[in-house]
Structures are given as C-alpha cells and as structure tokens.
Amino acid sequence: METWQLQDAKNRFSELVERARAKGPLLVTRRGKPAVIVLSAEEYQRMVDKEDSSLDILLAAPRVGDELEIERDPSLPRSVSF
C-alpha cells in the first residue's frame, strides 16, 4: 500500500484522490504513524455492500471498555478424561 505523509496529502490532495481512485487505498501517516486510509467511494461501497463483510464484523465487535455478558454453563465443571 502506498504511503503518504499528512503534509504531502494536504498539499497534493487532488493527486491523492486521483491515485486512490486509480490505484487503490492509500495510507496517510501523521508524525510517522498510520492515521487514515484514503480509498475511492467505489471501493468503500463495495466493502459495505458485502453481506457479512469484514467491515461489518469489525464494526459489530465489542470495544474496549464495553461490558461483556457471558453466560456460564451451569453444568460446569465436569470431568474430562484424557
């Protein structure tokens, strides 16, 4: 994946957009660390239109700090033979 520094992305935004449309997603870094991914509207739409897409799975995942309710099987513990 092609990488752009934020300052370059700001100064050459039109070129950034055209490259994302022509070549695929681009990574923009801020202070040397990944900040955002720029992708074409078509690529984004294809991602969100997929049934059970990776994006849906990620968006549905619990977030840090979320309370998780886990039901325990009342028959536990039980003997296990090896």
C-alpha positions in Angstrom: 0.0 0.0 0.0 1.3 3.4 -0.9 2.1 5.7 2.0 1.8 9.5 2.1 2.8 11.9 4.9 -0.1 14.1 6.0 1.6 17.3 4.9 2.1 15.9 1.4 -1.5 14.6 1.3 -2.8 18.1 2.3 -0.6 19.9 -0.3 -1.4 17.5 -3.1 -4.9 16.4 -2.2 -6.2 16.3 -5.8 -3.4 14.0 -6.7 -4.0 11.8 -3.6 -7.7 11.5 -4.6 -6.9 10.5 -8.2 -4.3 8.0 -7.1 -6.7 6.4 -4.6 -9.3 6.1 -7.4 -6.8 4.7 -9.9 -4.5 2.5 -7.8 -6.5 1.6 -4.6 -6.3 2.6 -1.0 -3.5 4.9 0.3 -2.2 5.1 3.8 -1.7 8.6 5.3 0.7 8.9 8.2 0.8 11.6 10.9 4.0 12.1 12.7 5.3 8.9 11.3 2.3 6.8 12.5 -0.6 5.4 10.4 -3.5 7.9 10.7 -6.1 7.2 7.9 -6.7 5.2 4.8 -8.0 7.0 1.7 -10.0 4.9 -0.7 -12.3 5.6 -3.5 -16.1 5.8 -3.0 -16.5 2.8 -5.2 -14.1 0.7 -3.1 -15.8 1.8 0.1 -19.2 1.0 -1.3 -18.1 -2.4 -2.4 -16.8 -3.1 1.2 -20.0 -2.0 2.9 -22.3 -3.7 0.4 -20.9 -7.2 1.1 -23.1 -9.4 3.3 -21.3 -10.1 6.5 -18.3 -8.1 5.2 -15.1 -7.8 7.2 -16.2 -4.2 7.9 -19.5 -5.3 9.4 -17.7 -7.8 11.6 -15.2 -5.2 12.8 -18.0 -2.7 13.5 -20.0 -5.2 15.4 -17.1 -6.3 17.6 -17.1 -5.3 21.3 -15.0 -2.2 22.0 -12.5 -1.7 24.8 -14.4 -0.9 27.9 -17.7 -2.5 26.8 -19.3 -4.8 29.3 -19.5 -8.3 28.1 -22.2 -10.6 29.4 -21.1 -14.2 29.3 -23.5 -16.9 30.3 -21.8 -19.8 32.0 -23.0 -23.4 31.5 -24.4 -24.4 34.9 -23.2 -28.0 34.4 -19.5 -26.9 34.7 -17.1 -28.0 36.0 -17.3 -31.5 34.7 -14.9 -34.4 34.5 -12.8 -34.7 31.4 -10.9 -37.9 30.5 -7.7 -37.6 28.6 
